[in-house]
Amino acid sequence: MAYFKCPVCRKITSTHFDLARHYLGQTDKKHKEWLKTQDLSYARLITMQVTEFGNKGYDALAKVLKKEAPEVEMP
């Protein structure tokens, strides 16, 4: 089974959606800077999450993380 690794802090999660949840829970500079390298804004993602129906902030970030976060195999 493949897992996703955070490109900043190396946290491992079972789905890219869980990784997006982890990411939006982090407020440190390194996580926010990585978002900028992907042309994403932490503030915009949080705003989307809060003001739009259906987890739009998580979904937008999860889509990017699915492509960009390294996959790892776990025993």
C-alpha positions as CSV (number, residue, x, y, z in Angstrom):
1,M,0.0,0.0,0.0
2,A,1.3,3.4,-0.9
3,Y,1.4,6.3,1.5
4,F,2.1,10.0,1.0
5,K,5.0,11.9,2.6
6,C,4.8,15.6,3.4
7,P,7.4,17.3,1.2
8,V,8.4,19.6,4.1
9,C,8.4,17.7,7.4
10,R,8.2,14.1,6.1
11,K,5.0,13.2,7.9
12,I,3.5,10.1,6.4
13,T,-0.3,9.8,5.8
14,S,-2.4,7.1,4.1
15,T,-4.2,9.4,1.6
16,H,-3.4,12.7,-0.1
17,F,-6.5,14.1,1.4
18,D,-5.2,13.4,4.9
19,L,-1.9,15.0,3.9
20,A,-3.8,18.1,2.8
21,R,-5.5,18.2,6.2
22,H,-2.1,17.9,7.9
23,Y,-0.7,20.7,5.7
24,L,-3.5,23.2,6.4
25,G,-3.0,22.5,10.2
26,Q,0.6,23.7,10.0
27,T,1.2,27.4,10.3
28,D,5.0,27.4,10.2
29,K,7.0,29.2,7.6
30,K,8.4,26.1,5.8
31,H,4.9,24.7,5.0
32,K,3.7,28.1,3.8
33,E,6.8,28.6,1.6
34,W,6.3,25.3,-0.1
35,L,2.7,26.3,-0.9
36,K,4.0,29.4,-2.6
37,T,6.3,27.2,-4.8
38,Q,3.1,25.5,-6.0
39,D,1.4,28.9,-6.7
40,L,-0.9,28.3,-3.7
41,S,-1.8,30.7,-0.8
42,Y,-2.3,29.3,2.7
43,A,-4.7,32.1,3.4
44,R,-6.7,31.4,0.2
45,L,-6.9,27.7,1.0
46,I,-8.2,28.4,4.5
47,T,-10.7,30.9,3.2
48,M,-11.9,28.4,0.6
49,Q,-12.3,25.8,3.3
50,V,-14.3,28.0,5.6
51,T,-16.5,29.9,3.1
52,E,-17.2,27.4,0.4
53,F,-19.2,24.2,0.7
54,G,-17.6,20.8,0.3
55,N,-14.0,21.0,1.5
56,K,-12.8,23.1,-1.4
57,G,-9.6,24.1,0.3
58,Y,-8.6,20.6,1.2
59,D,-9.6,19.3,-2.3
60,A,-7.5,22.0,-4.1
61,L,-4.5,21.2,-2.0
62,A,-5.0,17.4,-2.1
63,K,-5.0,17.6,-5.9
64,V,-1.5,19.2,-5.9
65,L,-0.2,16.9,-3.2
66,K,-1.3,13.8,-5.1
67,K,1.0,14.9,-7.9
68,E,3.9,16.4,-5.8
69,A,4.1,14.5,-2.6
70,P,6.5,11.5,-2.7
71,E,4.8,8.1,-2.3
72,V,6.3,5.6,0.0
73,E,5.7,2.0,0.6
74,M,5.0,0.8,4.1
75,P,5.3,-2.8,5.3
